[in-house]
Amino acid sequence: MSKELNKMKDRFDKVVHVQGSGIIMSEYLKKEKWGITFFLIIYIALFISSYLLIGGPATVEGPICVFLGFCFVQFLKYRSFKKDAGNKKEIGILRERHLEKAIQLEYLKKKERKSHDQT
């Protein structure tokens, strides 16, 4: 590859890394959507029933700690999912394809600008 394309590749590495994280996050959410949905439905139902039955939760910290605990567990699950996905070839291949397309697009834009400037 030429120096110009290497510079473009270096510049796009950061963009691809961020977008790759977005890909991993969306895959994780697709995998865990039913678990998260089930938790939120049960959490809301129990919160409402506590108001109906005893006039509210026994302590203010209870529901908050349950929610924070759930978020912490999901964070740990996401971290392990991200490590596993990073080891898979699929994510690497997606990043490489995106990188190649971005480099080609940038190269074509630059080439078009040069030909436009020469005329």
ChimeraX attribute file (.defattr): number of C-alpha atoms within 10 A of each C-alpha:
attribute: neighborCount
match mode: 1-to-1
recipient: residues
	/A:1	7
	/A:2	7
	/A:3	8
	/A:4	9
	/A:5	14
	/A:6	12
	/A:7	12
	/A:8	17
	/A:9	18
	/A:10	11
	/A:11	12
	/A:12	17
	/A:13	14
	/A:14	11
	/A:15	13
	/A:16	19
	/A:17	13
	/A:18	10
	/A:19	14
	/A:20	18
	/A:21	14
	/A:22	12
	/A:23	15
	/A:24	18
	/A:25	15
	/A:26	12
	/A:27	15
	/A:28	17
	/A:29	14
	/A:30	10
	/A:31	12
	/A:32	14
	/A:33	12
	/A:34	11
	/A:35	11
	/A:36	14
	/A:37	11
	/A:38	10
	/A:39	14
	/A:40	14
	/A:41	11
	/A:42	11
	/A:43	15
	/A:44	12
	/A:45	11
	/A:46	14
	/A:47	14
	/A:48	14
	/A:49	14
	/A:50	14
	/A:51	12
	/A:52	11
	/A:53	9
	/A:54	9
	/A:55	10
	/A:56	13
	/A:57	17
	/A:58	11
	/A:59	8
	/A:60	9
	/A:61	10
	/A:62	11
	/A:63	16
	/A:64	11
	/A:65	11
	/A:66	12
	/A:67	15
	/A:68	12
	/A:69	12
	/A:70	15
	/A:71	13
	/A:72	12
	/A:73	12
	/A:74	15
	/A:75	12
	/A:76	12
	/A:77	14
	/A:78	17
	/A:79	13
	/A:80	12
	/A:81	17
	/A:82	17
	/A:83	12
	/A:84	10
	/A:85	16
	/A:86	15
	/A:87	11
	/A:88	11
	/A:89	10
	/A:90	11
	/A:91	16
	/A:92	14
	/A:93	11
	/A:94	14
	/A:95	18
	/A:96	14
	/A:97	13
	/A:98	17
	/A:99	20
	/A:100	14
	/A:101	12
	/A:102	17
	/A:103	19
	/A:104	14
	/A:105	12
	/A:106	16
	/A:107	15
	/A:108	12
	/A:109	12
	/A:110	12
	/A:111	12
	/A:112	12
	/A:113	11
	/A:114	11
	/A:115	10
	/A:116	9
	/A:117	8
	/A:118	7
	/A:119	5
